[in-house]
């Protein structure tokens, strides 16, 4: 019962203002975007929320999405804050504290991308922070049947994630195999995956 927010990325996007909006010094108002409205709404809800950035690589992702790429590096989710205004006002929304907005944990960003002459290549910086699904062929058509909706809180979903991490943790043998694989591709192909991926494997 909560539709995903669909945001169409534009080729002209160059910085964060295109994504989250900006404070207008003349009108003394913040010009918000649909993207900012969606993530703010998520901060007021307890269920999982999704924001879909359609055709994400029509513009350079590392330009307009830079703030979000940076905060996702921080291990303390209490630091996942986006600067909105330089000087806070008494009329600021409830979840904007000292001009900063804390990105909620109950939100997932989903990006679609095509690889053609009209798009930019996706950099390693972006890939390192994403779970990638590559679709190179067209599957047979199917239509998902309508099913009864199920309401699930983010807290309950996170408890399931934690249970899965505990019940199906990587074994010592699996860690050894990953190290062997890393050494093999470094030796044979001169490529490797970064420390961020290794960290994610062990979380």
C-alpha positions in Angstrom: 0.0 0.0 0.0 2.9 2.3 -0.6 3.9 3.0 -4.2 7.5 3.5 -5.0 8.5 7.1 -5.9 9.6 7.2 -9.5 12.1 9.9 -10.3 13.2 10.5 -13.9 16.8 11.6 -14.1 17.5 14.4 -16.6 20.6 14.7 -18.8 21.1 18.3 -17.6 21.6 17.2 -13.9 25.1 18.4 -12.8 24.9 18.7 -9.0 22.9 17.9 -5.9 20.5 20.8 -6.4 18.9 19.0 -9.3 18.2 16.0 -7.0 17.2 17.5 -3.7 16.4 21.2 -4.5 17.8 24.4 -3.2 17.1 27.4 -0.9 16.0 30.5 -2.8 17.6 33.5 -1.2 15.1 35.9 -2.8 11.9 34.1 -1.8 13.4 32.7 1.5 11.9 29.3 0.6 13.3 25.9 -0.1 12.5 24.6 -3.6 12.1 20.9 -2.9 12.1 18.2 -5.5 10.0 15.0 -5.8 13.1 13.1 -4.7 13.5 15.1 -1.4 9.7 14.9 -0.7 9.9 11.1 -1.1 12.8 10.5 1.2 11.3 13.0 3.8 8.0 11.1 3.6 9.9 7.9 4.3 11.4 9.4 7.4 7.8 9.8 8.7 6.9 6.1 8.0 7.8 2.8 9.6 7.5 0.6 6.6 10.1 0.0 3.8 10.2 2.6 1.1 11.7 2.6 -2.4 12.9 5.5 -4.7 13.5 4.5 -8.3 15.9 6.7 -10.2 14.9 6.0 -13.8 17.7 6.2 -16.5 20.1 7.0 -13.7 23.1 7.3 -16.0 21.6 9.9 -18.4 23.7 12.3 -16.2 26.9 11.6 -14.3 25.8 9.7 -11.1 28.9 10.7 -9.2 27.9 14.4 -9.7 24.3 14.7 -8.7 24.3 11.7 -6.3 27.7 12.6 -4.7 26.3 13.4 -1.2 24.5 10.1 -1.0 27.6 8.2 -2.2 29.6 9.8 0.5 27.3 9.2 3.4 26.9 5.6 2.5 30.6 5.2 3.3 30.0 6.2 7.0 29.6 3.2 9.3 27.6 5.2 11.8 24.1 5.6 10.3 23.5 8.6 12.7 25.9 10.5 10.4 23.9 9.9 7.2 23.0 13.6 7.1 22.4 15.8 4.1 22.9 19.5 4.3 19.8 21.4 3.2 20.1 24.9 4.5 23.0 26.9 5.9 21.1 28.6 8.7 18.2 26.8 10.4 14.9 28.5 10.9 12.1 27.9 13.4 9.8 27.0 10.5 12.0 24.1 9.3 10.2 20.8 9.0 10.3 18.4 12.0 13.0 16.1 10.7 15.3 18.9 9.5 17.6 19.6 12.5 20.1 22.4 12.3 19.7 22.6 8.6 20.5 18.9 8.1 18.3 16.0 7.2 19.0 12.5 8.4 18.5 10.0 5.6 16.2 7.2 7.0 17.3 3.6 7.0 13.9 2.3 5.8 14.6 3.5 2.3 16.2 1.8 -0.7 17.4 3.6 -3.8 16.9 1.6 -7.0 18.5 2.9 -10.2 17.8 1.8 -13.8 20.4 2.3 -16.5 20.9 1.6 -20.2 24.2 1.3 -21.9 24.1 3.2 -25.2 25.6 6.3 -26.9 23.2 8.6 -25.0 24.4 7.6 -21.5 27.5 7.9 -19.3 29.4 4.9 -18.2 28.9 3.9 -14.5 32.1 4.4 -12.5 33.6 1.9 -10.0 32.7 4.4 -7.3 29.1 3.8 -7.9 29.3 0.0 -8.5 31.1 -0.4 -5.2 28.1 0.9 -3.3 25.5 -1.0 -5.2 24.0 -4.5 -5.8 24.1 -4.9 -9.6 21.6 -6.8 -11.7 22.6 -7.0 -15.4 19.9 -8.0 -17.9 21.4 -8.8 -21.2 18.6 -10.7 -22.8 14.8 -10.5 -22.9 12.9 -13.0 -20.8 9.6 -14.5 -21.7 6.7 -12.3 -20.9 4.8 -12.8 -17.7 2.3 -10.9 -15.7 2.4 -11.0 -11.9 -1.0 -11.7 -10.4 -2.6 -9.3 -8.0 -2.0 -10.5 -4.5 -3.1 -9.2 -1.1 -0.8 -6.6 0.3 1.2 -7.3 3.4 2.3 -4.5 5.8 5.8 -5.0 7.3 7.7 -2.6 9.5 11.3 -1.8 8.7 12.2 -2.9 12.2 10.8 -6.4 11.6 12.5 -6.6 8.2 15.8 -5.6 9.8 15.4 -8.3 12.4 15.0 -10.8 9.6 18.2 -9.6 8.0 20.0 -9.9 11.3 18.7 -13.4 11.8 19.9 -14.4 8.3 23.3 -12.9 9.0 23.6 -15.0 12.2 22.1 -18.2 10.9 23.9 -18.2 7.6 27.2 -16.5 8.3 30.1 -17.2 6.0 32.3 -20.0 7.2 36.0 -19.8 7.7 36.4 -22.1 4.6 34.4 -19.7 2.5 36.5 -16.8 3.6 39.6 -18.8 2.6 38.1 -19.5 -0.8 37.3 -15.8 -1.3 41.0 -14.9 -0.5 42.2 -17.6 -3.0 39.9 -16.3 -5.7 41.1 -12.7 -5.0 44.7 -13.8 -5.4 43.9 -15.8 -8.5 42.2 -12.9 -10.4 44.9 -10.5 -9.3 47.6 -12.8 -10.6 46.0 -13.9 -13.8 43.9 -10.8 -14.8 45.5 -7.9 -12.9 42.1 -7.0 -11.4 40.7 -7.1 -7.9 37.8 -6.1 -5.8 38.1 -3.4 -3.2 38.2 -3.5 0.6 34.6 -2.2 0.7 33.3 -5.4 -1.0 35.3 -7.6 1.4 33.8 -5.7 4.3 30.3 -6.1 2.9 30.9 -9.9 2.6 31.6 -10.1 6.3 28.8 -7.9 7.6 
